[in-house]
């Protein structure tokens, strides 16, 4: 190769290198990168999944206000293949009679999976809603084959129907606009169906008497069944015990018949109940169970009441006999 050809090749290489450098220089001038800017105050933007979950939780109370039990009865057809709504009658799954307010995995005579048997708490609105939405997510390892009910409205309608099916509905959730004015710390003290009642029977509203007639003394209690009352008490035991001195969310009910109002030792009563006087009689307890809020306006009782007079009589007889020293029911 002579020097002429070598010079041509070298010139071409050097020219290409210069062209590359020039292109890089001009590209940097047009499309340049700078330091990363950081916001003085970063606004946290939640994910779509988190926003959807939060919206569902916020809407739950409002859905209860608008719940349609009749629609829930139709939805129960999805459950009817495995569950019965008869007291003590199980199918592939446990009986759902009185499930609202019942302790988790507490249906007598049913063999639960370890996943549910190891769960604490009661079947309230929040727990039932979470379980119905995603059974395996709520209790990993459960034998429940159902995939879940995805619409919150459907779940609440179904829960509303199950709540009413046994004739003793609990209050699922208070309407947001009617939140009680008492301190929030006192709410657990009264979230139970059999708390203290007033001796002033004349104070009960006339409407209450019409809707849930009081059980008369003597004959009604003589014919009442403590065994049936024990089943009604399943609604109460989520918040009450029948052990002397052992309070839970509500006061213990050991020896309640004949006990002074608001007198369970170690229990912090609301002002609404501390202002009541007298003793528990069968008549007073019956009236209170029929309409807790009517007997103690301003309390945060979450139980709507036992509407059936026979159920109330059975429950009162059971409570009266539970401590082994029954009082005359007059």
C-alpha positions as CSV (number, residue, x, y, z in Angstrom):
1,X,0.0,0.0,0.0
2,X,1.5,3.3,-1.0
3,X,1.3,6.4,1.2
4,X,-1.5,7.9,-0.8
5,X,-3.9,5.1,-0.1
6,X,-2.9,5.1,3.6
7,X,-3.6,8.8,3.9
8,X,-7.0,8.3,2.4
9,X,-7.9,5.6,4.8
10,X,-6.6,7.5,7.8
11,X,-8.4,10.6,6.7
12,X,-11.7,8.7,6.4
13,X,-11.3,7.3,9.9
14,X,-10.5,10.6,11.4
15,X,-13.4,12.3,9.6
16,X,-15.8,9.7,10.8
17,X,-14.6,10.2,14.4
18,X,-15.0,13.9,14.1
19,X,-18.5,13.5,12.7
20,X,-19.4,11.2,15.6
21,X,-18.1,13.8,18.2
22,X,-19.9,16.6,16.5
23,X,-23.2,14.7,16.4
24,X,-22.8,13.9,20.1
25,X,-22.1,17.6,20.9
26,X,-25.1,18.9,19.1
27,X,-27.4,16.2,20.4
28,X,-26.4,17.1,23.9
29,X,-27.3,20.8,23.2
30,X,-30.8,19.8,22.0
31,X,-31.6,16.8,24.2
32,X,-29.8,17.3,27.5
33,X,-30.3,15.7,30.9
34,X,-30.1,17.6,34.1
35,X,-30.2,16.8,37.8
36,X,-33.3,15.0,39.2
37,X,-35.7,17.5,40.7
38,X,-37.3,16.6,44.0
39,X,-40.7,18.1,45.2
40,X,-40.5,20.1,48.4
41,X,-43.6,18.3,49.5
42,X,-44.4,14.9,48.0
43,X,-48.1,14.2,47.7
44,X,-48.8,10.5,48.3
45,X,-51.1,9.1,45.7
46,X,-52.7,5.8,46.8
47,X,-53.0,3.0,44.4
48,X,-56.3,2.2,42.6
49,X,-56.6,-1.0,44.7
50,X,-56.2,0.9,47.9
51,X,-58.6,3.6,46.9
52,X,-61.2,1.0,45.9
53,X,-60.8,-0.8,49.2
54,X,-61.2,2.4,51.2
55,X,-64.3,3.4,49.3
56,X,-65.8,0.0,49.9
57,X,-65.2,0.4,53.7
58,X,-66.6,3.9,53.8
59,X,-69.7,2.9,52.0
60,X,-70.4,-0.1,54.2
61,X,-72.4,1.8,56.8
62,X,-74.5,3.5,54.1
63,X,-75.2,0.2,52.4
64,X,-76.6,-1.1,55.6
65,X,-79.0,1.8,55.8
66,X,-80.2,1.0,52.3
67,X,-80.0,-2.8,52.6
68,X,-82.7,-5.0,51.0
69,X,-83.3,-8.1,53.0
70,X,-85.6,-9.4,50.2
71,X,-82.8,-9.2,47.7
72,X,-80.6,-10.9,50.3
73,X,-83.0,-13.8,50.4
74,X,-82.6,-14.3,46.7
75,X,-78.9,-14.2,47.0
76,X,-79.0,-16.9,49.7
77,X,-79.9,-19.4,46.9
78,X,-76.2,-19.4,46.2
79,X,-75.6,-20.6,49.7
80,X,-78.6,-23.0,50.1
81,X,-76.8,-25.9,48.5
82,X,-74.5,-26.1,51.6
83,X,-76.2,-24.2,54.4
84,X,-79.5,-24.3,56.2
85,X,-81.2,-21.4,58.0
86,X,-82.7,-23.7,60.7
87,X,-81.6,-23.9,64.2
88,X,-79.0,-26.7,64.7
89,X,-79.5,-28.1,61.2
90,X,-76.3,-28.4,59.3
91,X,-75.6,-29.2,55.6
92,X,-72.2,-29.4,54.0
93,X,-71.6,-26.1,55.9
94,X,-72.8,-25.0,59.3
95,X,-76.3,-23.8,60.1
96,X,-76.6,-20.0,59.5
97,X,-79.5,-19.6,61.9
98,X,-78.5,-16.7,64.2
99,X,-75.1,-16.4,62.6
100,X,-75.0,-12.6,63.1
101,X,-73.5,-12.0,66.5
102,X,-72.5,-15.6,67.0
103,X,-68.9,-16.4,67.8
104,X,-66.8,-17.6,64.8
105,X,-66.8,-21.4,64.5
106,X,-69.4,-21.8,67.2
107,X,-72.3,-23.7,65.5
108,X,-72.9,-26.6,67.8
109,X,-72.3,-30.0,66.3
110,X,-70.4,-28.8,63.2
111,X,-66.8,-29.9,62.5
112,X,-65.0,-26.8,61.5
113,X,-61.7,-26.6,59.7
114,X,-58.6,-25.6,61.7
115,X,-58.5,-22.4,59.7
116,X,-61.9,-21.2,61.1
117,X,-61.6,-22.9,64.5
118,X,-58.5,-20.8,65.1
119,X,-60.3,-17.6,64.4
120,X,-61.4,-15.4,67.3
121,X,-64.2,-12.9,67.4
122,X,-67.8,-12.9,66.4
123,X,-69.7,-12.8,63.1
124,X,-70.5,-9.1,63.0
125,X,-71.0,-6.9,59.9
126,X,-67.3,-6.4,59.2
127,X,-66.2,-10.0,59.7
128,X,-69.1,-11.4,57.6
129,X,-68.5,-8.9,54.9
130,X,-64.8,-9.8,54.7
131,X,-65.5,-13.5,54.7
132,X,-68.2,-13.4,52.1
133,X,-66.0,-11.3,49.8
134,X,-63.0,-13.6,49.9
135,X,-63.4,-16.8,52.1
136,X,-59.9,-18.1,51.5
137,X,-58.4,-14.7,52.0
138,X,-60.2,-14.2,55.3
139,X,-59.3,-17.7,56.6
140,X,-56.5,-19.3,54.5
141,X,-56.9,-23.1,54.5
142,X,-60.7,-23.0,55.0
143,X,-62.7,-25.8,53.3
144,X,-65.2,-23.3,52.0
145,X,-65.4,-23.9,48.2
146,X,-67.3,-20.7,47.4
147,X,-65.3,-18.2,45.5
148,X,-66.8,-15.2,47.2
149,X,-69.4,-12.5,46.6
150,X,-67.7,-9.5,44.9
151,X,-70.4,-6.8,45.1
152,X,-70.5,-5.0,48.5
153,X,-74.2,-4.3,48.0
154,X,-75.0,-8.0,47.5
155,X,-73.0,-8.9,50.6
156,X,-74.8,-6.4,52.8
157,X,-78.2,-7.5,51.5
158,X,-77.4,-11.1,52.3
159,X,-76.1,-10.2,55.8
160,X,-79.3,-8.1,56.4
161,X,-81.4,-11.1,55.5
162,X,-79.4,-13.5,57.6
163,X,-79.7,-11.1,60.5
164,X,-83.5,-11.0,60.3
165,X,-84.0,-14.7,59.5
166,X,-84.1,-15.8,63.2
167,X,-86.5,-13.1,64.3
168,X,-84.0,-11.5,66.7
169,X,-82.0,-9.0,64.5
170,X,-79.0,-7.2,65.8
171,X,-78.2,-3.6,64.8
172,X,-75.6,-4.1,62.1
173,X,-74.4,-0.5,61.9
174,X,-75.6,2.9,63.0
175,X,-76.5,5.4,60.3
176,X,-73.7,8.0,60.0
177,X,-76.1,10.9,60.6
178,X,-77.4,9.4,63.9
179,X,-74.1,8.8,65.6
180,X,-74.5,9.0,69.4
181,X,-73.0,12.0,71.2
182,X,-71.5,10.0,74.1
183,X,-67.6,9.6,74.2
184,X,-66.3,7.0,71.8
185,X,-64.4,5.3,74.6
186,X,-67.7,4.3,76.1
187,X,-69.0,2.5,73.0
188,X,-67.7,-1.0,73.9
189,X,-69.4,-0.7,77.3
190,X,-72.8,-1.0,75.8
191,X,-72.5,-3.1,72.6
192,X,-74.5,-5.9,74.0
193,X,-78.1,-7.0,74.1
194,X,-78.7,-7.7,77.8
195,X,-77.3,-4.7,79.6
196,X,-79.0,-2.7,82.4
197,X,-82.6,-1.5,82.1
198,X,-84.8,1.0,83.9
199,X,-87.4,0.2,86.6
200,X,-89.6,3.0,85.3
201,X,-91.8,0.9,83.1
202,X,-94.1,3.7,82.5
203,X,-91.4,5.5,80.5
204,X,-91.4,3.0,77.7
205,X,-92.9,4.5,74.5
206,X,-96.4,3.4,73.6
207,X,-95.1,2.4,70.1
208,X,-92.7,0.0,71.7
209,X,-95.4,-1.7,73.6
210,X,-97.4,-2.1,70.4
211,X,-94.5,-3.5,68.4
212,X,-93.2,-5.8,71.1
213,X,-95.8,-6.5,73.8
214,X,-94.3,-7.2,77.2
215,X,-94.3,-10.8,78.5
216,X,-96.8,-11.0,81.3
217,X,-95.7,-12.4,84.6
218,X,-96.7,-15.8,85.9
219,X,-98.1,-17.8,83.1
220,X,-95.7,-16.7,80.4
221,X,-92.6,-17.5,82.5
222,X,-94.1,-20.7,83.9
223,X,-94.4,-21.9,80.3
224,X,-91.0,-20.6,79.2
225,X,-88.1,-22.8,78.3
226,X,-84.7,-22.2,79.8
227,X,-83.3,-24.6,77.1
228,X,-84.8,-22.4,74.4
229,X,-83.5,-19.3,76.2
230,X,-79.9,-20.7,76.1
231,X,-80.2,-20.6,72.3
232,X,-81.5,-17.1,72.4
233,X,-78.5,-16.2,74.6
234,X,-76.2,-17.1,71.7
235,X,-77.0,-13.5,70.5
236,X,-75.7,-12.1,73.9
237,X,-72.6,-14.2,74.6
238,X,-70.5,-12.3,72.1
239,X,-70.5,-9.4,74.6
240,X,-71.6,-11.0,77.9
241,X,-70.6,-13.9,80.2
242,X,-72.5,-15.8,82.8
243,X,-69.5,-15.9,85.1
244,X,-69.6,-13.9,88.3
245,X,-67.4,-10.8,88.1
246,X,-66.2,-11.5,84.5
247,X,-67.1,-8.5,82.3
248,X,-66.5,-8.4,78.6
249,X,-67.8,-5.8,76.2
250,X,-70.9,-5.7,78.3
251,X,-71.3,-6.5,82.1
252,X,-71.6,-10.0,83.3
253,X,-75.1,-11.4,83.6
254,X,-74.6,-13.8,86.4
255,X,-77.4,-13.2,89.0
256,X,-78.9,-10.3,87.0
257,X,-82.5,-10.9,88.2
258,X,-82.9,-9.0,91.4
259,X,-79.6,-7.1,91.0
260,X,-79.6,-3.3,91.3
261,X,-79.4,-1.5,87.9
262,X,-75.9,-0.6,86.7
263,X,-74.2,-2.5,89.6
264,X,-72.0,-5.2,88.0
265,X,-68.7,-4.8,89.9
266,X,-65.8,-3.5,87.9
267,X,-67.9,-2.4,84.9
268,X,-68.0,1.1,83.6
269,X,-71.6,2.0,82.7
270,X,-72.7,4.9,80.6
271,X,-74.4,7.9,82.2
272,X,-77.6,6.9,80.5
273,X,-77.7,3.7,82.6
274,X,-76.2,5.0,85.8
275,X,-79.0,7.5,85.9
276,X,-81.5,4.7,86.1
277,X,-82.5,3.4,89.5
278,X,-84.2,0.3,91.0
279,X,-83.6,-3.4,90.5
280,X,-83.8,-5.8,87.7
281,X,-87.2,-7.5,87.6
282,X,-88.5,-9.8,84.9
283,X,-90.8,-7.0,83.7
284,X,-88.0,-4.4,83.5
285,X,-85.6,-6.8,81.8
286,X,-88.4,-7.8,79.3
287,X,-89.1,-4.2,78.5
288,X,-85.4,-3.4,78.0
289,X,-84.8,-6.4,75.8
290,X,-87.8,-5.4,73.7
291,X,-86.3,-1.9,73.0
292,X,-82.9,-1.1,74.5
293,X,-82.7,2.4,73.1
294,X,-86.2,3.2,74.3
295,X,-85.3,2.3,77.8
296,X,-82.0,4.1,78.0
297,X,-82.0,6.9,75.4
298,X,-78.5,8.1,74.6
299,X,-76.7,4.8,75.1
300,X,-74.7,3.1,72.4
301,X,-76.4,-0.2,72.6
302,X,-75.6,-2.0,69.3
303,X,-78.4,-4.6,69.8
304,X,-81.7,-3.8,68.2
305,X,-83.7,-5.9,70.7
306,X,-85.5,-9.2,70.9
307,X,-88.9,-8.6,69.2
308,X,-90.5,-11.9,70.0
309,X,-92.1,-12.0,73.5
310,X,-91.7,-15.7,73.8
311,X,-88.0,-15.5,73.0
312,X,-87.6,-12.8,75.7
313,X,-89.4,-14.9,78.2
314,X,-87.2,-17.9,77.4
315,X,-84.1,-15.8,77.7
316,X,-85.1,-14.3,81.1
317,X,-85.9,-17.7,82.5
318,X,-82.5,-19.0,81.3
319,X,-80.7,-16.0,82.9
320,X,-82.7,-16.4,86.1
321,X,-81.6,-20.1,86.5
322,X,-78.0,-19.7,85.3
323,X,-76.6,-18.8,88.7
324,X,-78.4,-21.7,90.5
325,X,-80.4,-19.4,92.7
326,X,-83.5,-18.4,90.7
327,X,-85.7,-15.5,91.8
328,X,-89.5,-15.6,91.6
329,X,-90.4,-14.1,88.2
330,X,-93.3,-11.8,89.0
